[in-house]
């Protein structure tokens, strides 16, 4: 339980830090550029963390039927509208 509380606190602190860095970057350049860098760095960090933890299990992803991928693609597409 203590580890979960500490992880939650760390996550909150990192969100606050990210917003501050993004705001300063937007002042120095543009809001679009700051958002692009924020998302690119976040994507890179998540990919590194996922690979370090051994995710995804590529063999398990290969067993998912094609119709499930289609439903997922439609849901993600509709969610971005």
C-alpha positions in Angstrom: 0.0 0.0 0.0 2.8 2.4 0.8 4.4 1.8 -2.6 1.1 2.6 -4.3 0.8 5.9 -2.4 4.3 6.8 -3.2 3.8 6.0 -6.9 0.6 8.2 -6.9 2.5 11.1 -5.3 5.4 10.7 -7.8 2.8 10.7 -10.7 1.2 13.9 -9.4 4.6 15.6 -9.0 5.6 14.6 -12.5 2.3 15.9 -14.0 2.9 19.2 -12.2 6.5 19.3 -13.5 5.4 18.4 -17.1 2.8 21.3 -17.1 5.4 23.8 -15.9 8.0 22.7 -18.5 5.4 22.7 -21.2 4.3 26.2 -20.2 7.8 27.6 -20.3 8.5 25.9 -23.6 5.3 27.4 -25.0 6.5 30.9 -23.9 9.9 30.3 -25.6 8.5 29.0 -28.9 4.8 28.2 -29.6 2.0 26.3 -28.0 2.0 23.8 -30.9 5.7 23.2 -30.7 5.5 22.8 -27.0 2.7 20.3 -27.3 4.5 18.4 -30.0 7.6 18.0 -27.8 5.5 17.1 -24.8 3.8 14.3 -26.6 7.0 13.1 -28.4 8.9 12.8 -25.1 6.0 11.2 -23.4 5.6 8.6 -26.1 9.3 7.8 -26.0 9.3 7.4 -22.3 6.2 5.1 -22.4 7.7 3.0 -25.1 11.0 2.6 -23.2 9.1 1.7 -20.1 6.9 -0.8 -21.9 9.9 -2.5 -23.6 11.8 -2.6 -20.3 8.8 -4.3 -18.6 8.5 -6.9 -21.4 5.3 -5.6 -22.9 3.7 -6.2 -25.3 3.7 -10.0 -25.6 3.9 -10.2 -29.3 2.8 -13.8 -29.4 -0.4 -12.9 -27.6 -1.1 -10.0 -30.0 -0.8 -12.4 -33.0 -3.7 -14.5 -31.7 -6.2 -11.6 -31.7 -8.7 -12.1 -34.4 -8.9 -9.6 -37.3 -12.5 -8.5 -36.4 -11.2 -7.4 -32.9 -8.6 -5.2 -34.5 -11.2 -3.7 -36.7 -13.5 -2.9 -33.7 -10.5 -1.4 -31.9 -9.6 0.8 -34.9 -13.2 2.1 -35.2 -13.3 2.8 -31.5 -10.0 4.7 -31.5 -11.0 6.5 -34.7 -14.4 7.5 -33.2 -12.7 8.6 -29.9 -10.5 11.0 -31.7 -13.4 12.9 -33.3 
